[in-house]
Amino acid sequence: MYGESSFTWEYVCGYETREQRKRRLLRRTYTLTAAVCIVSLTVMISVKFVSAGGVRFLTEKLQHTKTEAAAALPLGGEETEAVWEKEAAVPAVLVTEQTTASDEGEGVQPAAVHIPTVYLDPGHGGTDEGCSREGVREKDLNLAIALLVRDQLKEQGYQVIMSRETDTYVSKEMRVAEANRSGADIYISIHQNATEEGASANGMEVWYTEDDGRTDSKRLAQLIRQQTLKSTEATERELRSDADFYVTKNTSMPACLIETGFLSNAGERRKLNLAEYQQQIAGGIVQGIAYYFHPKTMYLTFDDGPSEENTRKVLEILRERNIKATFFLVGENVRQHPEVARQIVAEGHTIGIHCDKHDYDALYASVDSYVADFEKARQTVYEVTGVETNLFRFPGGSVNAYNKKTGKAIIREMTDRGYIYYDWNASLEDAVKNPDPKQLIKNGVETTLGRKKVVLLAHDVVGSTTLCLEELLDSLPEYEMKPLNEEVEPICF
Ligand SMILES: [Zn+2]
């Protein structure tokens, strides 16, 4: 400090030696260069940031970093990652807020943001027209829809690579080779259908290739199907897992192929030619892609178990899909089926307390009767599984027909004891006599009301629930299933 100030003083007073002058000029050059660098960097970052949709975009991105971190790097990924790292550093407050507000409660700041890359493949092109009827050519419709999808995706901040953007011929092998080289996260091929067998055939078909290495192809296909059916109200046709198409078989990333309609059906052909209908199809595909990368959250919860047969079946289904759920256990059932209770814990699910004996009148008679029953169940769960849980669910929910007089006092006492209860905001409504599995699926899907965060009530002791579970999970591809933990904000009636 001292040296520098005396240097300035000498300069001002004209006592500058040659050595000092050299140092001064050098210093000025450094300062100037640094200033230019800072200005250019700021401009670059601002332009990139604004073009990517600004703060809202960044907020969304940061929220989903965890999911995306597992995905492969897009084309030029290193460069993109580096740019985002700098950009992410700009609104530091946002980073902190997002991190602490997350359900995970991990408190770890994301290192970089991965921008999802979509490979869009409009089928056919050039000399290969695909199918055609009455002058309506498949290759043209495929391209028109794909371009609409591309524009919407780009608007939302995705990176898009296309197999063709004009009416040109590209071989299937070329498309797949390019997609695999690009490191795109997903591959979506767009086609039209036609059949000689009956002019009445119509509707959408989505295909994927069953592949252990790319299990996400199924989820992608389910989402594209679900969302395009929703946006177009087209006829529902089967989701096909046995696709023998070159593009769904040989791509290295999750892939699916959508046939958006039948050119052999006069009515559908007319619709497919309308810009408005093409926009609806594109909107559905884009929404499906959005849910693929940014799923909503569902906490599956099972009450009243464990039971020998049904709970084990539920565990098997969850294990196959690598889903973790939450089981609110009944103490007397735990004493009866201790092995099943231990299996629930061993397989990584969350355990909560439901009650010791499922007897509403006795439970809700007083604060003391409730607490005594609860602590007995909690002690049993601890002795059998080694888990000391603070999570619980009231039999009948926190507000029910049996606790009108005692409910508030019980909630106060339980909260004072440090216990956290979870009600639900969607339900299979399976606690009835002889429930019909089809109806249970309908209940489960409809009662979610499309919410972003759902706690779904089900009963693992009910046979029909076990029977419908796989189809139910297939019907909810827009949700990522997570287990409850103390950090998850409770849903209370
Ligand atoms: Zn119950």
Residues whose N, C-alpha, C, O or C-beta is under 5 A from the ligand:
A	BS01	ZN	D303 D304 P395 G396
